[in-house]
Amino acid sequence: MSAIDKFGTILRELRKLRGLTQDDLAARTGRSLDAVSQWERGVNWPSFETLIRLSEALDVPVETFFDQTPGKRSDDRLNREVEARVLLRDLTDSDLVVAVEQLRALARRRSD
């Protein structure tokens, strides 16, 4: 999957996680519905200014849009990783401690 395709997949997943339509996201960013559609399909890149607007509209840091993890992953796996990042970011500090403990338990189960 190319970088622009990954960007589109991540953007689409973030939009859906926030319960927004493409039209909602277009309105929040001051861009057209066609532009949002093109970004999600990997046809075009948004400008840096628009990336900032997207991060504000979706309440995520700009770097969330750029997946730098090496190796091939399915769209479904990428979507779940994006969802996990959003969920972790929204947790309280005490809930984050519990989530990390659960992740460690899952990781130990894999290594046993």
DSSP file (Angstrom, degrees, kcal/mol; ACC not computed):
  #  RESIDUE AA STRUCTURE BP1 BP2  ACC     N-H-->O    O-->H-N    N-H-->O    O-->H-N    TCO  KAPPA ALPHA  PHI   PSI    X-CA   Y-CA   Z-CA
    1    1 A M              0   0    0      0, 0.0    72,-0.0     0, 0.0     2,-0.0   0.000 360.0 360.0 360.0 130.4    0.0    0.0    0.0
    2    2 A S     >  -     0   0    0      1,-0.1     4,-2.6     4,-0.0     5,-0.2  -0.254 360.0-107.0 -74.7 165.3    1.4    3.4   -1.0
    3    3 A A  H  > S+     0   0    0      1,-0.2     4,-2.4     2,-0.2    64,-0.2   0.889 121.0  50.2 -59.5 -41.2    1.8    6.3    1.4
    4    4 A I  H  > S+     0   0    0      2,-0.2     4,-2.1     1,-0.2    -1,-0.2   0.858 110.3  50.4 -69.6 -33.3   -1.1    8.2   -0.2
    5    5 A D  H  > S+     0   0    0      2,-0.2     4,-2.4     1,-0.2    -2,-0.2   0.912 110.5  49.6 -67.4 -42.3   -3.3    5.1    0.1
    6    6 A K  H  X S+     0   0    0     -4,-2.6     4,-2.8     2,-0.2     5,-0.2   0.918 109.0  52.9 -61.2 -42.7   -2.4    4.7    3.7
    7    7 A F  H  X S+     0   0    0     -4,-2.4     4,-2.9     1,-0.2    -1,-0.2   0.941 110.1  47.8 -56.6 -48.0   -3.2    8.3    4.3
    8    8 A G  H  X S+     0   0    0     -4,-2.1     4,-2.5     1,-0.2    -1,-0.2   0.900 111.9  49.4 -61.2 -42.1   -6.6    7.9    2.7
    9    9 A T  H  X S+     0   0    0     -4,-2.4     4,-2.3     2,-0.2    -1,-0.2   0.918 113.4  46.4 -63.0 -44.3   -7.3    4.8    4.8
   10   10 A I  H  X S+     0   0    0     -4,-2.8     4,-2.7     2,-0.2     5,-0.2   0.927 112.6  49.9 -64.5 -45.6   -6.3    6.5    8.0
   11   11 A L  H  X S+     0   0    0     -4,-2.9     4,-2.5    -5,-0.2    -2,-0.2   0.932 111.6  48.4 -59.6 -46.6   -8.4    9.6    7.2
   12   12 A R  H  X S+     0   0    0     -4,-2.5     4,-2.4     1,-0.2    -1,-0.2   0.917 112.5  48.4 -60.8 -44.5  -11.5    7.5    6.4
   13   13 A E  H  X S+     0   0    0     -4,-2.3     4,-2.7     2,-0.2    -1,-0.2   0.921 112.0  48.7 -64.2 -43.8  -11.1    5.5    9.6
   14   14 A L  H  X S+     0   0    0     -4,-2.7     4,-1.7     2,-0.2    -1,-0.2   0.915 111.1  50.8 -61.6 -42.8  -10.7    8.6   11.8
   15   15 A R  H  <>S+     0   0    0     -4,-2.5     5,-2.5    -5,-0.2    -2,-0.2   0.930 112.7  45.6 -60.8 -45.5  -13.7   10.3   10.1
   16   16 A K  H ><5S+     0   0    0     -4,-2.4     3,-1.6     1,-0.2    -2,-0.2   0.897 108.8  55.7 -66.0 -40.2  -15.8    7.2   10.8
   17   17 A L  H 3<5S+     0   0    0     -4,-2.7    -1,-0.2     1,-0.3    -2,-0.2   0.836 108.2  49.4 -60.6 -32.1  -14.6    6.9   14.4
   18   18 A R  T 3<5S-     0   0    0     -4,-1.7    -1,-0.3    -5,-0.2    -2,-0.2   0.423 116.4-117.5 -86.8   0.9  -15.7   10.5   15.0
   19   19 A G  T < 5 +     0   0    0     -3,-1.6     2,-0.3     1,-0.2    -3,-0.2   0.816  65.8 142.6  70.5  31.0  -19.1    9.7   13.5
   20   20 A L      < -     0   0    0     -5,-2.5    -1,-0.2    -6,-0.2     2,-0.2  -0.779  44.8-138.7-106.6 147.6  -18.7   12.2   10.6
   21   21 A T     >  -     0   0    0     -2,-0.3     4,-2.3     1,-0.1     5,-0.2  -0.510  35.3-105.6 -87.1 168.3  -19.8   12.0    7.0
   22   22 A Q  H  > S+     0   0    0      1,-0.2     4,-2.5     2,-0.2     5,-0.2   0.892 125.1  53.9 -60.2 -37.9  -17.5   13.2    4.2
   23   23 A D  H  > S+     0   0    0      2,-0.2     4,-2.3     1,-0.2    -1,-0.2   0.902 106.7  51.0 -63.6 -41.5  -19.8   16.2    4.0
   24   24 A D  H  > S+     0   0    0      2,-0.2     4,-2.4     1,-0.2    -2,-0.2   0.929 111.7  47.3 -59.8 -46.0  -19.4   16.9    7.7
   25   25 A L  H  X S+     0   0    0     -4,-2.3     4,-1.6     1,-0.2     6,-0.3   0.892 109.7  53.2 -65.5 -39.3  -15.6   16.8    7.4
   26   26 A A  H  X>S+     0   0    0     -4,-2.5     5,-1.9     1,-0.2     4,-1.1   0.929 110.9  47.1 -59.7 -44.8  -15.7   19.0    4.3
   27   27 A A  H  <5S+     0   0    0     -4,-2.3     3,-0.4     1,-0.2    -2,-0.2   0.901 110.8  51.5 -64.7 -41.0  -17.7   21.6    6.2
   28   28 A R  H  <5S+     0   0    0     -4,-2.4    -1,-0.2     1,-0.2    -2,-0.2   0.776 117.9  38.1 -67.7 -26.0  -15.4   21.4    9.3
   29   29 A T  H  <5S-     0   0    0     -4,-1.6    -1,-0.2    -3,-0.2    -2,-0.2   0.507 106.8-120.1-103.4  -5.7  -12.3   22.0    7.2
   30   30 A G  T  <5S+     0   0    0     -4,-1.1     2,-0.2    -3,-0.4    -3,-0.2   0.776  75.2 119.3  71.5  25.4  -13.7   24.5    4.7
   31   31 A R      < -     0   0    0     -5,-1.9    -1,-0.3    -6,-0.3    -2,-0.2  -0.689  67.3 -91.4-116.6 171.1  -13.0   22.1    1.8
   32   32 A S     >  -     0   0    0     -2,-0.2     4,-2.0     1,-0.1     5,-0.1  -0.419  24.6-121.2 -84.1 158.2  -15.2   20.5   -0.7
   33   33 A L  H  > S+     0   0    0      1,-0.2     4,-2.4     2,-0.2     5,-0.2   0.885 116.2  56.0 -59.8 -40.1  -16.9   17.1   -0.5
   34   34 A D  H  > S+     0   0    0      1,-0.2     4,-2.5     2,-0.2    -1,-0.2   0.885 104.9  52.2 -60.9 -39.8  -15.0   16.1   -3.7
   35   35 A A  H  > S+     0   0    0      2,-0.2     4,-2.4     1,-0.2    -1,-0.2   0.938 109.6  48.3 -62.8 -46.7  -11.7   17.0   -2.0
   36   36 A V  H  X S+     0   0    0     -4,-2.0     4,-2.5     1,-0.2    -2,-0.2   0.925 111.8  50.4 -59.4 -44.9  -12.4   14.8    1.0
   37   37 A S  H  X S+     0   0    0     -4,-2.4     4,-1.8     1,-0.2    -1,-0.2   0.912 110.1  49.9 -59.4 -44.1  -13.4   11.9   -1.3
   38   38 A Q  H  <>S+     0   0    0     -4,-2.5     5,-2.9     2,-0.2     6,-0.9   0.887 110.4  49.8 -65.0 -38.9  -10.2   12.3   -3.3
   39   39 A W  H ><5S+     0   0    0     -4,-2.4     3,-1.1     1,-0.2    -2,-0.2   0.938 111.5  48.5 -63.8 -45.6   -8.1   12.3   -0.1
   40   40 A E  H 3<5S+     0   0    0     -4,-2.5    -1,-0.2     1,-0.3    -2,-0.2   0.817 112.2  48.7 -66.8 -29.7   -9.8    9.1    1.2
   41   41 A R  T 3<5S-     0   0    0     -4,-1.8    -1,-0.3    -5,-0.2    -2,-0.2   0.473 114.8-115.3 -87.4  -2.0   -9.4    7.4   -2.1
   42   42 A G  T < 5S+     0   0    0     -3,-1.1    -3,-0.2    -4,-0.5   -37,-0.1   0.784  81.0 122.3  74.9  27.1   -5.7    8.3   -2.4
   43   43 A V  S   <S+     0   0    0     -5,-2.9     2,-0.3     1,-0.3    -4,-0.2   0.862  76.2  10.2 -86.2 -40.7   -6.2   10.4   -5.5
   44   44 A N        -     0   0    0     -6,-0.9    -1,-0.3    -9,-0.2    -2,-0.2  -0.944  67.5-126.4-137.8 156.7   -4.8   13.6   -4.0
   45   45 A W        -     0   0    0     -2,-0.3     2,-0.1    -3,-0.1    -6,-0.1  -0.801  29.0-123.4 -95.7 144.0   -2.9   14.9   -1.0
   46   46 A P        -     0   0    0      0, 0.0    -1,-0.0     0, 0.0     2,-0.0  -0.494  33.5-101.0 -77.4 159.7   -4.2   17.8    1.1
   47   47 A S     >  -     0   0    0     -2,-0.1     4,-2.2     1,-0.1     5,-0.1  -0.266  34.1-105.4 -70.0 167.2   -2.0   20.8    1.6
   48   48 A F  H  > S+     0   0    0      1,-0.2     4,-2.0     2,-0.2     5,-0.2   0.906 123.3  54.4 -63.0 -40.4   -0.2   21.2    4.9
   49   49 A E  H  > S+     0   0    0      1,-0.2     4,-1.9     2,-0.2    -1,-0.2   0.909 109.4  48.1 -58.0 -42.0   -2.7   23.9    6.0
   50   50 A T  H  > S+     0   0    0      2,-0.2     4,-2.9     1,-0.2    -1,-0.2   0.862 105.1  58.5 -69.4 -35.1   -5.5   21.5    5.3
   51   51 A L  H  X S+     0   0    0     -4,-2.2     4,-2.6     2,-0.2    -1,-0.2   0.908 106.3  49.4 -58.2 -41.0   -3.7   18.7    7.3
   52   52 A I  H  X S+     0   0    0     -4,-2.0     4,-2.2     2,-0.2    -2,-0.2   0.923 111.0  49.1 -64.2 -43.5   -3.8   21.0   10.3
   53   53 A R  H  X S+     0   0    0     -4,-1.9     4,-2.8     1,-0.2    -2,-0.2   0.904 111.2  50.4 -61.5 -41.0   -7.5   21.7    9.7
   54   54 A L  H  X S+     0   0    0     -4,-2.9     4,-2.3     2,-0.2    -2,-0.2   0.919 109.2  50.5 -63.0 -43.6   -8.1   17.9    9.4
   55   55 A S  H  X>S+     0   0    0     -4,-2.6     5,-2.1     1,-0.2     4,-0.7   0.890 113.6  45.6 -63.6 -38.0   -6.2   17.3   12.7
   56   56 A E  H  <5S+     0   0    0     -4,-2.2     3,-0.4     3,-0.2    -2,-0.2   0.921 112.9  49.4 -68.9 -43.7   -8.3   19.9   14.4
   57   57 A A  H  <5S+     0   0    0     -4,-2.8    -2,-0.2     1,-0.2    -1,-0.2   0.835 120.4  36.5 -64.4 -33.2  -11.6   18.7   13.0
   58   58 A L  H  <5S-     0   0    0     -4,-2.3    -1,-0.2    -5,-0.2    -2,-0.2   0.442 106.6-125.8-100.2  -2.5  -10.8   15.1   14.0
   59   59 A D  T  <5 +     0   0    0     -4,-0.7    -3,-0.2    -3,-0.4    -4,-0.1   0.923  68.8 117.6  56.9  50.9   -9.1   16.0   17.3
   60   60 A V  S   <S-     0   0    0     -5,-2.1    -1,-0.2    -6,-0.1    -2,-0.2  -0.966  71.3 -96.5-137.9 154.6   -5.9   14.1   16.5
   61   61 A P    >   -     0   0    0      0, 0.0     3,-1.9     0, 0.0     4,-0.3  -0.404  37.4-114.8 -66.7 151.0   -2.2   15.2   16.1
   62   62 A V  G >  S+     0   0    0      1,-0.3     3,-1.9     2,-0.2     4,-0.2   0.859 113.1  65.2 -54.6 -38.5   -1.1   15.7   12.5
   63   63 A E  G >  S+     0   0    0      1,-0.3     3,-1.5     2,-0.2    -1,-0.3   0.687  82.4  78.2 -64.5 -15.3    1.3   12.8   12.8
   64   64 A T  G <  S+     0   0    0     -3,-1.9    -1,-0.3     1,-0.3    -2,-0.2   0.807  87.4  59.8 -59.9 -28.6   -1.6   10.4   13.2
   65   65 A F  G <  S+     0   0    0     -3,-1.9     2,-0.7    -4,-0.3    -1,-0.3   0.624  94.2  72.4 -75.8 -12.8   -2.1   10.7    9.4
   66   66 A F    <   -     0   0    0     -3,-1.5     2,-0.7    -4,-0.2    -1,-0.1  -0.865  65.9-163.2-114.6 103.8    1.3    9.3    8.6
   67   67 A D        +     0   0    0     -2,-0.7   -61,-0.1   -64,-0.2   -60,-0.1  -0.741  14.4 171.8 -85.7 117.1    1.8    5.6    9.2
   68   68 A Q        +     0   0    0     -2,-0.7    -1,-0.1     2,-0.1   -65,-0.0   0.223  30.6 130.4-109.8  12.7    5.5    4.9    9.3
   69   69 A T        -     0   0    0      1,-0.1    -2,-0.1     2,-0.0     2,-0.0  -0.528  56.9-127.4 -70.9 125.6    5.3    1.3   10.5
   70   70 A P        +     0   0    0      0, 0.0    -1,-0.1     0, 0.0    -2,-0.1  -0.292  65.9  41.3 -70.7 158.6    7.4   -0.9    8.2
   71   71 A G  S    S-     0   0    0      2,-0.0     2,-0.3    -2,-0.0    -2,-0.0  -0.040  91.6 -62.4  93.2 165.0    6.0   -4.0    6.6
   72   72 A K        +     0   0    0     -2,-0.0     2,-0.3     0, 0.0     0, 0.0  -0.656  50.2 174.7 -88.4 139.8    2.7   -4.8    4.9
   73   73 A R        -     0   0    0     -2,-0.3     2,-0.0   -72,-0.0    -2,-0.0  -0.986  31.1-109.9-140.0 151.4   -0.6   -4.7    6.7
   74   74 A S     >  -     0   0    0     -2,-0.3     4,-2.4     1,-0.1     5,-0.2  -0.327  31.6-111.6 -73.2 161.4   -4.1   -5.2    5.6
   75   75 A D  H  > S+     0   0    0      1,-0.2     4,-2.7     2,-0.2     5,-0.2   0.890 119.8  55.3 -58.0 -39.3   -6.5   -2.2    5.6
   76   76 A D  H  > S+     0   0    0      2,-0.2     4,-2.3     1,-0.2    -1,-0.2   0.916 107.8  47.3 -63.5 -43.0   -8.4   -3.8    8.4
   77   77 A R  H  > S+     0   0    0      2,-0.2     4,-2.4     1,-0.2    -1,-0.2   0.929 112.2  49.8 -64.0 -44.0   -5.3   -4.0   10.6
   78   78 A L  H  X S+     0   0    0     -4,-2.4     4,-2.3     1,-0.2    -2,-0.2   0.915 110.3  51.3 -60.5 -42.6   -4.4   -0.4    9.8
   79   79 A N  H  X S+     0   0    0     -4,-2.7     4,-2.5     1,-0.2    -1,-0.2   0.913 110.2  48.5 -60.6 -43.1   -7.9    0.6   10.7
   80   80 A R  H  X S+     0   0    0     -4,-2.3     4,-2.6     2,-0.2    -1,-0.2   0.880 110.6  51.1 -66.5 -37.2   -7.8   -1.2   14.1
   81   81 A E  H  X S+     0   0    0     -4,-2.4     4,-2.3     2,-0.2    -1,-0.2   0.905 110.9  48.3 -66.3 -40.0   -4.4    0.4   14.8
   82   82 A V  H  X S+     0   0    0     -4,-2.3     4,-2.3     2,-0.2    -2,-0.2   0.936 112.0  49.4 -63.4 -45.5   -5.8    3.9   14.1
   83   83 A E  H  X S+     0   0    0     -4,-2.5     4,-2.8     1,-0.2    -2,-0.2   0.917 110.0  51.1 -59.7 -43.4   -8.8    3.1   16.3
   84   84 A A  H  X S+     0   0    0     -4,-2.6     4,-3.0     1,-0.2     5,-0.2   0.909 108.9  51.2 -61.8 -42.3   -6.5    1.9   19.1
   85   85 A R  H  X S+     0   0    0     -4,-2.3     4,-2.2     2,-0.2    -1,-0.2   0.916 112.2  46.4 -61.0 -42.3   -4.5    5.1   18.9
   86   86 A V  H  X S+     0   0    0     -4,-2.3     4,-1.5     2,-0.2    -2,-0.2   0.931 113.9  47.8 -66.1 -44.9   -7.6    7.3   19.1
   87   87 A L  H  X S+     0   0    0     -4,-2.8     4,-0.6     1,-0.2     3,-0.3   0.925 112.3  49.0 -62.7 -44.2   -9.0    5.3   22.0
   88   88 A L  H >< S+     0   0    0     -4,-3.0     3,-1.1     1,-0.2    -1,-0.2   0.902 108.7  53.7 -61.7 -40.7   -5.7    5.4   23.9
   89   89 A R  H 3< S+     0   0    0     -4,-2.2    -1,-0.2     1,-0.2    -2,-0.2   0.823 108.5  50.0 -63.4 -31.0   -5.4    9.1   23.4
   90   90 A D  H 3< S+     0   0    0     -4,-1.5    -1,-0.2    -3,-0.3    -2,-0.2   0.516  90.0 104.3 -88.0  -5.5   -8.9    9.7   24.8
   91   91 A L  S << S-     0   0    0     -3,-1.1     2,-0.1    -4,-0.6    -3,-0.0  -0.400  74.2-115.0 -75.9 151.9   -8.3    7.6   28.0
   92   92 A T     >  -     0   0    0      1,-0.1     4,-2.2    -2,-0.1     5,-0.2  -0.357  36.2-102.8 -71.4 165.7   -7.7    9.1   31.4
   93   93 A D  H  > S+     0   0    0      1,-0.2     4,-1.6     2,-0.2    -1,-0.1   0.906 123.0  48.0 -59.2 -42.6   -4.3    8.5   32.9
   94   94 A S  H  > S+     0   0    0      1,-0.2     4,-1.4     2,-0.2    -1,-0.2   0.888 111.8  49.0 -69.1 -37.3   -5.7    5.8   35.3
   95   95 A D  H  > S+     0   0    0      1,-0.2     4,-2.5     2,-0.2    -1,-0.2   0.848 106.6  57.5 -68.1 -32.7   -7.5    4.0   32.4
   96   96 A L  H  X S+     0   0    0     -4,-2.2     4,-2.5     2,-0.2     5,-0.2   0.885 102.2  54.9 -64.0 -38.2   -4.4    4.2   30.3
   97   97 A V  H  X S+     0   0    0     -4,-1.6     4,-2.0     2,-0.2    -1,-0.2   0.927 110.2  46.1 -59.2 -44.8   -2.5    2.2   33.1
   98   98 A V  H  X S+     0   0    0     -4,-1.4     4,-2.2     1,-0.2    -2,-0.2   0.914 111.4  51.9 -64.2 -43.6   -5.2   -0.5   32.9
   99   99 A A  H  X S+     0   0    0     -4,-2.5     4,-2.3     1,-0.2    -2,-0.2   0.902 109.5  49.2 -61.7 -41.7   -5.1   -0.6   29.1
  100  100 A V  H  X S+     0   0    0     -4,-2.5     4,-2.6     1,-0.2    -1,-0.2   0.899 109.3  52.5 -65.8 -39.9   -1.3   -1.0   29.1
  101  101 A E  H  X S+     0   0    0     -4,-2.0     4,-2.0    -5,-0.2    -1,-0.2   0.907 110.1  48.8 -61.6 -40.2   -1.6   -3.8   31.6
  102  102 A Q  H  X S+     0   0    0     -4,-2.2     4,-2.1     2,-0.2    -2,-0.2   0.898 110.5  50.3 -66.3 -40.4   -4.1   -5.5   29.3
  103  103 A L  H  X S+     0   0    0     -4,-2.3     4,-2.5     2,-0.2    -2,-0.2   0.903 109.2  51.6 -63.8 -40.8   -1.8   -5.1   26.3
  104  104 A R  H  X S+     0   0    0     -4,-2.6     4,-2.6     2,-0.2    -2,-0.2   0.914 108.2  51.9 -61.6 -41.5    1.1   -6.6   28.2
  105  105 A A  H  X S+     0   0    0     -4,-2.0     4,-1.9     1,-0.2    -2,-0.2   0.899 110.8  47.8 -62.2 -41.1   -1.1   -9.6   29.1
  106  106 A L  H  X S+     0   0    0     -4,-2.1     4,-1.6     2,-0.2    -1,-0.2   0.902 111.5  50.1 -65.0 -41.0   -2.0  -10.1   25.5
  107  107 A A  H  X S+     0   0    0     -4,-2.5     4,-1.4     1,-0.2    -2,-0.2   0.900 110.1  50.1 -65.6 -40.5    1.7   -9.8   24.4
  108  108 A R  H  X S+     0   0    0     -4,-2.6     4,-1.2     1,-0.2    -1,-0.2   0.891 106.6  55.9 -63.6 -39.2    2.8  -12.3   27.1
  109  109 A R  H  < S+     0   0    0     -4,-1.9     3,-0.3     1,-0.2    -1,-0.2   0.873 106.6  50.7 -61.0 -37.5    0.1  -14.7   25.9
  110  110 A R  H  < S+     0   0    0     -4,-1.6    -1,-0.2     1,-0.2    -2,-0.2   0.843 110.6  48.4 -67.9 -34.0    1.5  -14.6   22.4
  111  111 A S  H  <        0   0    0     -4,-1.4    -1,-0.2     1,-0.2    -2,-0.2   0.627 360.0 360.0 -85.6 -12.3    5.1  -15.3   23.6
  112  112 A D     <        0   0    0     -4,-1.2    -1,-0.2    -3,-0.3    -2,-0.1   0.468 360.0 360.0 -80.1 360.0    4.0  -18.3   25.7
